Amino acid sequence: MARRRKGLPVHGWLIFDKPQGMTSTQAVARVKRLYEAAKAGHAGTLDPLATGVLPIALGEATKTVPFVVEGSKEYRFTVRLGTETDTDDAMGKVVATSDRRPTRAEIEAKLPDFTGEIDQVPPRYSALKVDGARAYDLAREEEEFELAPRRVSIAKLDLVDHPDTDHCVLEARCGKGTYVRALARDLGRALGSFGHVEALRRTRVGAFGEERAVALATLLSLAESGGHDALVGALEPIETALRDIPVLTLSGPDADRLKRGQPVLLRGRDAPIIEGTVYATARGTLVAVGEVSQGELKPRRIFNLPRRSAER
């Protein structure tokens, strides 16, 4: 019996420009098939309604997903005023309406209330679990349940356009766990007019911005014109996900020790004075992510990469 093919050893990050109507899971599956990759995952779910930056990790890059998930995210979104829906976006059914429409000045005056550390109740249609069941499943079955408020961080919330009395366009930079749909809902309530997200685009996740995002049509064109090599050329290095932590350059023998799971002593006159999380390279190739304490580097994630394959 022939052995099942496991996929190609493709390593790196794709900044995928997710189209509307596609789930994050579907996006990962499509990209994985295009690259014939052995392993793939994403950093930060996007709703089907949303478009924009969905970082997809291939191969050994999947080991750096937690560093991207913890990073800040930026969004540009349109709030439809006057109507609240059960999903807090345009996909749901209307549950409340108002004839009141706030002015631009009134909207801007409310935005400071939604910046900084705030408590936010997640949307009922979310993947959070309630007694072991997904909230969106309970919501679809019209079950009664409550979601507890969660502390979230919103570093920036700006009104960038007010094209008419029914719409306002905002940009937000926020931390892990923030729901833009809930933000639109709560802002609408605070303005006395209700509201929901009509359009949503994620413009940045950590180090990955929309200026380098690649659309599905572009990937298909690359695959047709240049094949696998052209697709690999669209990837970002694994280290891009680690830009916010220090890097250590190791000798060959120390790198070998680290790859065996053994700690490395940072000795000598030129040894760095550093504590905490770092990533280590040797001969231009990513070796490991680890923790430095009292002059000793202990590996936490070890990367199995051929020499220089982590470089563009």
C-alpha positions in Angstrom: 0.0 0.0 0.0 1.4 3.4 -1.0 2.4 5.7 1.8 0.1 8.7 2.1 1.9 11.9 1.0 2.3 14.3 4.0 2.9 17.5 2.1 5.9 19.7 1.3 8.2 21.2 3.9 7.1 24.8 3.3 8.0 27.3 6.1 6.9 30.9 6.5 4.1 33.3 7.0 1.5 34.3 4.3 -0.2 37.6 4.9 -3.5 36.5 3.4 -6.0 39.2 2.3 -9.1 37.2 3.2 -12.1 37.9 1.0 -15.6 38.4 2.3 -17.7 35.3 2.7 -14.8 33.0 3.4 -14.3 31.6 6.9 -10.8 31.6 8.5 -10.8 27.8 8.5 -11.7 27.7 4.8 -8.9 30.3 4.1 -6.3 28.1 5.8 -7.4 25.0 3.9 -7.3 26.8 0.6 -3.8 28.2 1.2 -2.6 24.8 2.5 -3.7 23.1 -0.7 -2.2 25.7 -2.9 1.2 25.4 -1.2 0.8 21.6 -0.8 2.1 22.3 2.7 2.4 19.7 5.4 1.1 22.0 8.2 -0.8 25.3 8.4 -2.6 27.4 10.9 -3.8 31.0 11.3 -3.3 33.7 13.9 -6.6 35.4 14.8 -10.0 34.4 13.4 -11.9 36.8 11.1 -15.7 36.5 10.7 -16.9 35.6 7.2 -18.3 39.2 6.8 -14.8 40.6 7.4 -12.0 41.1 4.9 -8.3 41.8 5.3 -5.3 40.6 7.1 -5.3 36.9 8.1 -1.8 35.7 8.9 -1.4 32.1 7.9 1.5 30.1 9.2 3.0 27.3 7.2 5.3 24.5 8.5 7.6 25.6 11.3 6.0 29.0 11.4 3.1 27.5 13.2 5.3 27.4 16.3 5.3 31.2 16.4 1.5 31.6 16.2 1.2 32.5 19.9 3.5 35.5 19.4 1.2 36.9 16.7 -2.0 36.1 18.5 -0.8 38.2 21.5 0.0 41.2 19.3 -2.3 44.2 18.7 -4.8 44.3 15.8 -6.0 47.2 13.8 -9.4 47.5 12.1 -11.3 49.9 9.8 -15.1 49.4 10.1 -18.4 50.9 9.2 -21.2 51.2 11.7 -24.7 51.3 10.5 -26.6 53.5 12.9 -30.2 53.2 13.9 -30.4 49.4 13.9 -29.1 46.6 16.3 -28.9 43.0 15.2 -28.7 39.8 17.1 -25.3 39.1 15.6 -24.1 42.7 16.0 -23.3 42.7 12.2 -25.2 42.9 8.9 -25.6 39.1 8.9 -28.1 39.0 11.7 -31.8 39.9 12.2 -32.9 43.2 13.5 -33.7 43.3 17.3 -33.9 47.0 18.0 -34.3 50.3 16.0 -34.1 54.0 16.7 -34.9 57.1 14.6 -32.2 59.1 16.4 -29.1 59.9 14.5 -26.0 61.4 16.3 -24.0 64.2 14.9 -20.3 63.8 14.1 -19.5 65.8 17.2 -21.6 63.6 19.4 -19.9 60.5 18.0 -16.4 61.9 18.6 -17.4 62.9 22.1 -18.3 59.3 23.0 -15.1 57.6 21.6 -12.9 58.3 24.7 -15.4 56.2 26.7 -14.4 53.2 24.6 -10.6 53.6 24.7 -8.1 52.3 27.3 -9.0 49.3 29.5 -12.7 48.7 29.3 -15.2 45.9 30.1 -16.9 44.4 27.1 -19.6 41.8 26.8 -18.8 39.5 23.8 -21.4 39.1 21.1 -23.9 36.3 21.6 -22.9 34.9 18.2 -19.2 34.1 19.2 -17.1 31.0 19.6 -16.8 31.4 23.3 -18.0 28.4 25.4 -20.9 28.4 27.8 -21.1 25.3 29.9 -19.2 23.4 27.2 -21.3 24.6 24.3 -20.4 27.3 21.8 -22.3 30.6 22.3 -23.3 30.8 18.7 -24.9 27.4 18.8 -26.9 28.4 21.9 -27.9 31.6 20.2 -29.1 29.8 17.1 -31.2 27.5 19.2 -32.6 30.6 21.0 -31.3 29.4 24.4 -31.2 31.8 27.3 -27.6 32.5 28.5 -25.4 35.3 29.6 -21.8 36.1 28.7 -19.7 37.7 31.3 -18.0 40.9 30.5 -14.2 40.7 29.8 -11.5 43.3 30.2 -10.1 44.4 26.9 -7.7 47.0 25.8 -8.4 49.6 23.0 -5.4 51.8 22.4 -7.0 53.9 19.6 -10.5 54.6 18.3 -10.9 57.3 15.7 -13.8 58.6 13.6 -12.4 58.8 10.0 -15.5 59.4 8.0 -19.2 60.3 8.5 -20.5 60.0 5.0 -24.2 60.3 6.0 -26.4 60.3 9.1 -26.8 56.5 8.9 -23.1 55.6 8.8 -19.8 56.3 10.5 -16.4 54.8 9.7 -14.0 54.2 12.5 -10.4 52.9 12.9 -9.4 50.9 16.0 -6.2 49.4 17.4 -7.0 46.9 20.1 -5.6 44.0 22.1 -6.4 40.3 22.2 -10.0 39.3 22.8 -11.6 42.6 21.6 -14.7 42.2 19.5 -15.3 45.0 17.0 -18.9 43.9 16.6 -19.4 44.4 20.4 -17.7 47.8 20.1 -20.1 48.9 17.4 -23.1 47.6 19.4 -22.1 49.4 22.6 -21.2 52.6 20.8 -24.6 52.6 19.2 -26.3 52.1 22.5 -24.3 54.9 24.1 -25.3 57.2 21.4 -29.0 56.4 21.9 -29.3 55.2 18.3 -28.3 51.5 18.3 -25.8 50.2 15.7 -24.1 47.2 14.1 -21.1 46.5 11.9 -22.0 46.8 8.3 -18.4 46.4 6.9 -15.2 45.3 8.6 -11.6 45.1 7.4 -8.6 44.1 9.5 -5.6 46.2 8.4 -2.9 44.8 10.8 -2.1 41.9 13.1 1.1 42.5 15.0 3.9 42.8 12.4 1.7 41.9 9.5 0.0 44.8 7.7 -2.3 45.1 4.7 0.3 46.8 2.6 1.9 43.4 2.1 -1.3 41.3 2.1 -1.7 38.9 -0.8 -5.2 38.3 -2.3 -6.4 34.9 -3.4 -6.5 36.0 -7.0 -2.8 36.9 -6.8 -1.9 33.6 -5.3 -3.7 31.7 -8.1 -1.9 33.8 -10.7 1.5 33.1 -9.1 0.7 29.4 -9.0 -0.2 29.4 -12.7 2.7 31.6 -13.9 5.5 30.7 -11.6 4.5 27.5 -9.8 5.6 26.5 -6.3 8.7 28.7 -6.3 6.6 31.8 -7.0 4.2 31.0 -4.2 7.1 30.5 -1.8 8.4 33.9 -2.8 5.2 35.5 -1.5 5.9 34.3 2.1 7.3 36.3 4.9 10.2 34.9 7.0 9.2 33.1 10.2 11.2 35.7 12.2 8.7 38.4 11.2 6.4 37.1 13.9 9.2 37.5 16.5 10.2 41.1 15.8 9.2 42.3 19.2 11.6 40.0 21.1 15.4 40.2 21.1 17.6 38.0 18.9 20.7 36.1 19.9 23.3 34.8 17.4 24.8 31.5 18.5 27.8 29.5 17.4 27.3 26.2 15.6 28.1 24.1 18.7 25.7 26.1 20.9 23.0 25.9 18.3 23.4 22.1 18.2 23.0 21.9 22.0 19.9 24.1 21.8 18.4 21.9 19.1 18.9 18.9 21.3 16.8 20.6 24.0 19.8 21.4 26.2 20.4 24.8 27.8 23.2 27.1 26.6 25.4 29.2 28.8 26.0 32.8 27.5 29.6 33.1 28.4 32.5 35.4 27.6 33.3 39.1 27.5 30.8 39.7 24.7 28.0 37.7 26.2 24.7 39.7 26.1 23.2 41.0 29.3 19.6 40.0 28.8 16.7 38.3 30.5 13.4 36.9 29.3 12.2 35.6 26.0 14.5 35.7 23.0 15.0 33.9 19.7 18.2 32.4 18.6 19.8 32.1 15.1 22.9 30.4 13.8 24.4 30.9 10.4 21.4 32.9 9.4 18.8 30.2 10.3 16.3 30.3 13.1 17.1 27.8 15.8 14.8 28.3 18.7 12.8 30.5 20.9 13.8 30.4 24.5 14.1 32.0 27.9 17.3 33.6 29.3 17.7 33.6 33.1 20.9 34.2 35.0 23.1 33.9 31.9 21.5 30.6 30.7 19.3 30.2 27.6 16.7 27.4 27.8 14.8 26.4 24.6 11.0 26.6 24.6 10.3 26.1 20.8 12.9 24.3 18.6 12.8 24.8 14.8 13.7 22.1 12.4 14.8 24.1 9.4 17.4 23.5 6.8 20.2 26.0 6.7 19.1 29.5 5.7 15.6 28.3 4.8 14.2 30.9 7.2 15.5 33.7 5.0 13.9 35.3 2.0 
